[in-house]
Amino acid sequence: MTSEANSQETDALARNRRKVVQGRVKSAKMDKTVIVQTIRYVRHPKYGKFLRRYSRFYVDDPNREAKQGDLVEIMETRPLSKLKRWRLVKVVERSERAEEFTISEPSADVAAAIKSGK
């Protein structure tokens, strides 16, 4: 019994050691997938200037929670498709501009103008 309990404990610890990263959602146009971009700073070996290096991750978002511009936390997971190896943990901060990116229904004036042909 103790060996089974130890193996379950080690499995749980291994799951908790997965990489967790924060980044901004750059694209939320795909179905259940978002692209998250992270920034890391690297010091130039000769001149010492800090340079920005970007990484893009394809992230599984089954509930379509994340919108473009949101700050999100993602976790490494098993391969879900050709490019998806990360899953969304939580939305840390909503973007103030997220409403601008959503597609809304046209207003009644626009719909009437389209119907009249103007």
DRENGU-394971 format. One record per residue: chain; z, y, x of N, C-alpha, C in turn. Coordinates in Angstrom, 3 decimals, decimal comma. Example, Ala and Ser with C-alpha at 12.3 -4.5 7.8 and 13.67 -1.06 7.14 Angstrom:
2
("A"; (7,800; -5,690; 13,190); (7,800; -4,500; 12,300); (7,800; -3,300; 13,200))
("A"; (7,080; -2,250; 12,850); (7,140; -1,060; 13,670); (7,870; 0,030; 12,900))
//
This chain:
118
("A"; (0,000; -1,202; 0,814); (0,000; 0,000; 0,000); (0,000; 1,261; 0,854))
("A"; (0,753; 1,251; 1,924); (0,849; 2,452; 2,740); (-0,470; 2,771; 3,424))
("A"; (-1,232; 1,745; 3,780); (-2,524; 2,004; 4,420); (-3,500; 2,649; 3,436))
("A"; (-3,450; 2,243; 2,162); (-4,300; 2,861; 1,143); (-3,901; 4,319; 0,915))
("A"; (-2,633; 4,587; 0,880); (-2,146; 5,959; 0,686); (-2,531; 6,830; 1,865))
("A"; (-2,457; 6,270; 3,076); (-2,852; 7,034; 4,261); (-4,342; 7,339; 4,267))
("A"; (-5,165; 6,376; 3,832); (-6,610; 6,604; 3,813); (-6,980; 7,672; 2,784))
("A"; (-6,296; 7,678; 1,638); (-6,544; 8,714; 0,633); (-6,107; 10,078; 1,141))
("A"; (-5,015; 10,100; 1,886); (-4,519; 11,351; 2,454); (-5,493; 11,904; 3,488))
("A"; (-6,036; 11,037; 4,327); (-6,989; 11,497; 5,349); (-8,285; 11,962; 4,710))
("A"; (-8,712; 11,317; 3,613); (-9,910; 11,763; 2,898); (-9,713; 13,170; 2,339))
("A"; (-8,534; 13,419; 1,787); (-8,237; 14,739; 1,227); (-8,195; 15,795; 2,328))
("A"; (-7,633; 15,446; 3,475); (-7,596; 16,393; 4,594); (-8,991; 16,688; 5,114))
("A"; (-9,836; 15,670; 5,186); (-11,211; 15,872; 5,658); (-11,971; 16,794; 4,703))
("A"; (-11,740; 16,654; 3,420); (-12,406; 17,507; 2,434); (-11,968; 18,963; 2,595))
("A"; (-10,697; 19,175; 2,929); (-10,190; 20,533; 3,084); (-10,630; 21,186; 4,383))
("A"; (-11,166; 20,427; 5,327); (-11,599; 20,988; 6,596); (-13,050; 21,473; 6,557))
("A"; (-13,658; 21,477; 5,400); (-15,036; 21,961; 5,298); (-15,099; 23,448; 5,576))
("A"; (-16,244; 23,883; 6,099); (-16,408; 25,297; 6,416); (-16,437; 26,129; 5,134))
("A"; (-15,745; 27,256; 5,158); (-15,753; 28,204; 4,049); (-16,188; 29,547; 4,614))
("A"; (-17,186; 30,168; 3,959); (-17,786; 31,402; 4,459); (-17,893; 32,395; 3,306))
("A"; (-17,815; 33,692; 3,627); (-18,063; 34,736; 2,635); (-19,361; 35,443; 2,971))
("A"; (-20,117; 35,814; 1,932); (-21,366; 36,529; 2,141); (-21,821; 37,201; 0,858))
("A"; (-22,918; 37,950; 0,956); (-23,498; 38,659; -0,189); (-24,656; 37,856; -0,768))
("A"; (-24,754; 37,855; -2,097); (-25,874; 37,196; -2,765); (-27,101; 38,085; -2,604))
("A"; (-28,140; 37,563; -1,968); (-29,367; 38,327; -1,759); (-30,398; 38,022; -2,844))
("A"; (-30,362; 36,817; -3,392); (-31,316; 36,464; -4,432); (-30,650; 35,505; -5,412))
("A"; (-30,818; 35,796; -6,700); (-30,297; 34,916; -7,751); (-31,398; 34,598; -8,743))
("A"; (-32,630; 34,502; -8,260); (-33,785; 34,318; -9,140); (-34,057; 32,861; -9,481))
("A"; (-33,524; 31,929; -8,683); (-33,775; 30,512; -8,922); (-32,783; 29,959; -9,942))
("A"; (-33,117; 28,818; -10,492); (-32,259; 28,175; -11,477); (-31,166; 27,395; -10,758))
("A"; (-29,914; 27,783; -10,957); (-28,734; 27,125; -10,396); (-28,672; 27,182; -8,873))
("A"; (-29,397; 28,097; -8,255); (-29,376; 28,268; -6,800); (-29,387; 29,749; -6,485))
("A"; (-28,557; 30,153; -5,541); (-28,573; 31,531; -5,050); (-28,716; 31,495; -3,530))
("A"; (-29,235; 32,585; -2,976); (-29,330; 32,711; -1,529); (-28,253; 33,693; -1,094))
("A"; (-27,387; 33,237; -0,191); (-26,281; 34,050; 0,299); (-26,538; 34,371; 1,764))
("A"; (-26,358; 35,644; 2,121); (-26,572; 36,083; 3,493); (-25,228; 36,482; 4,105))
("A"; (-24,965; 35,952; 5,295); (-23,751; 36,310; 6,017); (-24,131; 37,073; 7,277))
("A"; (-23,210; 37,898; 7,738); (-23,437; 38,691; 8,946); (-22,381; 38,318; 9,970))
("A"; (-22,815; 38,102; 11,202); (-21,878; 37,904; 12,297); (-22,291; 38,815; 13,435))
("A"; (-21,325; 39,266; 14,200); (-21,584; 40,189; 15,300); (-21,494; 39,442; 16,619))
("A"; (-22,521; 39,617; 17,457); (-22,600; 38,952; 18,751); (-22,727; 40,025; 19,820))
("A"; (-21,987; 39,879; 20,869); (-22,033; 40,847; 21,964); (-23,205; 40,522; 22,881))
("A"; (-24,003; 41,542; 23,217); (-25,130; 41,352; 24,131); (-24,584; 40,991; 25,512))
("A"; (-25,133; 39,960; 26,153); (-24,555; 39,496; 27,405); (-24,621; 40,521; 28,541))
("A"; (-25,672; 41,322; 28,585); (-25,826; 42,268; 29,691); (-25,270; 43,653; 29,354))
("A"; (-25,623; 44,166; 28,173); (-25,306; 45,560; 27,852); (-24,021; 45,734; 27,049))
("A"; (-23,513; 44,667; 26,480); (-22,238; 44,749; 25,779); (-22,301; 45,298; 24,374))
("A"; (-23,477; 45,708; 23,919); (-23,605; 46,221; 22,552); (-23,449; 45,069; 21,559))
("A"; (-22,792; 45,347; 20,430); (-22,638; 44,334; 19,397); (-23,870; 44,345; 18,502))
("A"; (-24,487; 43,176; 18,356); (-25,694; 43,026; 17,557); (-25,370; 42,243; 16,295))
("A"; (-26,041; 42,585; 15,207); (-25,862; 41,870; 13,951); (-26,797; 40,672; 13,915))
("A"; (-26,252; 39,533; 13,581); (-27,035; 38,315; 13,386); (-26,804; 37,839; 11,952))
("A"; (-27,886; 37,506; 11,268); (-27,819; 37,131; 9,858); (-28,081; 35,641; 9,696))
("A"; (-27,407; 35,032; 8,739); (-27,655; 33,646; 8,354); (-27,838; 33,614; 6,848))
("A"; (-28,820; 32,841; 6,401); (-29,077; 32,703; 4,964); (-28,784; 31,276; 4,546))
("A"; (-28,027; 31,126; 3,456); (-27,657; 29,814; 2,960); (-28,141; 29,659; 1,525))
("A"; (-28,712; 28,499; 1,227); (-29,057; 28,160; -0,150); (-27,817; 27,518; -0,758))
("A"; (-27,320; 28,111; -1,847); (-26,025; 27,735; -2,407); (-26,208; 27,235; -3,836))
("A"; (-25,529; 26,133; -4,160); (-25,553; 25,582; -5,510); (-24,626; 26,392; -6,406))
("A"; (-25,167; 26,894; -7,507); (-24,405; 27,692; -8,481); (-24,710; 27,136; -9,870))
("A"; (-24,087; 25,998; -10,243); (-24,467; 25,324; -11,497); (-24,182; 26,136; -12,755))
("A"; (-23,174; 27,018; -12,727); (-22,833; 27,809; -13,914); (-23,488; 29,180; -13,932))
("A"; (-24,288; 29,490; -12,931); (-24,995; 30,764; -12,811); (-24,023; 31,944; -12,884))
("A"; (-22,931; 31,848; -12,124); (-21,906; 32,892; -12,117); (-22,291; 34,072; -11,246))
("A"; (-22,904; 33,800; -10,095); (-23,176; 34,847; -9,106); (-24,438; 35,626; -9,465))
("A"; (-24,348; 36,927; -9,279); (-25,492; 37,820; -9,494); (-25,837; 38,476; -8,162))
("A"; (-27,004; 39,080; -8,093); (-27,451; 39,721; -6,867); (-26,484; 40,841; -6,464))
("A"; (-26,089; 40,849; -5,197); (-25,194; 41,864; -4,681); (-23,725; 41,478; -4,684))
("A"; (-23,351; 40,395; -5,351); (-21,956; 39,971; -5,408); (-21,488; 39,439; -4,053))
("A"; (-20,211; 39,647; -3,755); (-19,582; 39,041; -2,587); (-19,009; 37,710; -3,039))
("A"; (-19,430; 36,607; -2,397); (-19,028; 35,273; -2,837); (-18,438; 34,479; -1,682))
("A"; (-17,681; 33,458; -2,051); (-17,133; 32,511; -1,087); (-17,828; 31,178; -1,322))
("A"; (-18,370; 30,592; -0,240); (-19,100; 29,331; -0,362); (-18,476; 28,287; 0,551))
("A"; (-18,674; 27,008; 0,202); (-18,103; 25,913; 0,974); (-19,195; 24,895; 1,299))
("A"; (-19,111; 24,361; 2,488); (-20,054; 23,338; 2,929); (-19,871; 22,083; 2,084))
("A"; (-20,972; 21,401; 1,792); (-20,905; 20,181; 0,991); (-22,011; 19,224; 1,441))
("A"; (-22,099; 18,090; 0,785); (-23,147; 17,127; 1,127); (-24,507; 17,719; 0,764))
("A"; (-25,597; 17,205; 1,336); (-26,920; 17,736; 0,968); (-27,220; 17,504; -0,514))
("A"; (-27,538; 18,587; -1,211); (-27,840; 18,510; -2,636); (-29,350; 18,516; -2,887))
("A"; (-30,108; 19,078; -1,953); (-31,566; 19,078; -2,027); (-32,094; 19,292; -0,611))
("A"; (-33,364; 19,613; -0,499); (-33,961; 19,798; 0,826); (-33,262; 20,912; 1,612))
("A"; (-32,887; 21,994; 0,945); (-32,289; 23,144; 1,629); (-30,833; 23,405; 1,264))
("A"; (-30,360; 22,911; 0,113); (-29,003; 23,241; -0,354); (-27,960; 22,337; 0,290))
("A"; (-27,062; 22,963; 1,064); (-25,942; 22,250; 1,676); (-24,624; 22,973; 1,440))
("A"; (-24,612; 23,952; 0,559); (-23,433; 24,755; 0,286); (-23,238; 24,854; -1,219))
("A"; (-21,984; 25,050; -1,644); (-21,701; 25,249; -3,069); (-20,822; 26,478; -3,246))
("A"; (-20,957; 27,093; -4,399); (-20,200; 28,303; -4,704); (-18,752; 27,934; -5,016))
("A"; (-17,809; 28,595; -4,341); (-16,388; 28,380; -4,618); (-15,916; 29,399; -5,642))
("A"; (-16,157; 30,697; -5,352); (-15,749; 31,739; -6,291); (-16,481; 33,031; -5,975))
("A"; (-16,517; 33,894; -6,974); (-17,057; 35,239; -6,794); (-15,871; 36,118; -6,414))
("A"; (-15,885; 36,643; -5,191); (-14,766; 37,441; -4,687); (-14,807; 38,840; -5,280))
("A"; (-16,000; 39,436; -5,305); (-16,131; 40,820; -5,768); (-17,476; 40,981; -6,463))
("A"; (-17,446; 41,510; -7,673); (-18,678; 41,769; -8,416); (-19,358; 43,020; -7,875))
("A"; (-20,669; 43,007; -7,863); (-21,428; 44,176; -7,444); (-21,459; 45,185; -8,574))
("A"; (-21,342; 46,476; -8,234); (-21,430; 47,508; -9,261); (-22,858; 47,644; -9,754))
("A"; (-23,801; 47,258; -8,915); (-25,210; 47,376; -9,277); (-25,749; 46,116; -9,935))
("A"; (-24,915; 45,134; -10,190); (-25,374; 43,860; -10,749); (-26,034; 44,047; -12,111))
("A"; (-25,565; 45,040; -12,883); (-26,138; 45,261; -14,207); (-27,593; 45,722; -14,108))
("A"; (-27,921; 46,432; -13,037); (-29,286; 46,932; -12,871); (-30,278; 45,803; -12,645))
("A"; (-29,810; 44,699; -12,056); (-30,704; 43,613; -11,702); (-30,949; 42,641; -12,844))
("A"; (-30,109; 42,681; -13,882); (-30,267; 41,740; -14,974); (-31,410; 42,178; -15,882))
("A"; (-32,107; 41,207; -16,410); (-33,217; 41,487; -17,316); (-32,644; 41,566; -18,726))
("A"; (-32,862; 42,674; -19,383); (-32,330; 42,844; -20,729); (-33,491; 42,923; -21,724))
("A"; (-33,148; 42,822; -22,977); (-34,145; 42,926; -24,036); (-34,630; 44,372; -24,125))
("A"; (-35,911; 44,573; -24,396); (-36,388; 45,955; -24,529); (-35,773; 46,615; -25,764))
("A"; (-35,618; 47,914; -25,686); (-35,016; 48,632; -26,804); (-35,970; 48,615; -28,001))
("A"; (-35,473; 49,018; -29,146); (-36,264; 49,011; -30,378); (-37,454; 49,964; -30,254))
("A"; (-37,283; 51,112; -29,578); (-38,373; 52,073; -29,396); (-39,496; 51,463; -28,579))
("A"; (-39,155; 50,765; -27,520); (-40,162; 50,159; -26,648); (-40,883; 49,040; -27,410))
("A"; (-40,126; 48,231; -28,159); (-40,732; 47,152; -28,940); (-41,691; 47,707; -29,994))
("A"; (-41,322; 48,814; -30,642); (-42,189; 49,420; -31,662); (-43,453; 49,988; -31,019))
("A"; (-43,315; 50,577; -29,840); (-44,479; 51,136; -29,147); (-45,442; 50,027; -28,718))
("A"; (-44,905; 48,897; -28,316); (-45,762; 47,776; -27,914); (-46,520; 47,237; -29,122))
("A"; (-45,833; 47,125; -30,259); (-46,468; 46,609; -31,463); (-47,559; 47,562; -31,972))
("A"; (-47,318; 48,856; -31,866); (-48,303; 49,835; -32,370); (-49,485; 49,982; -31,402))
("A"; (-49,337; 49,476; -30,172); (-50,436; 49,529; -29,208); (-50,494; 50,798; -28,403))
("A"; (-49,456; 51,583; -28,355); (-49,453; 52,839; -27,604); (-48,922; 52,651; -26,230))
//
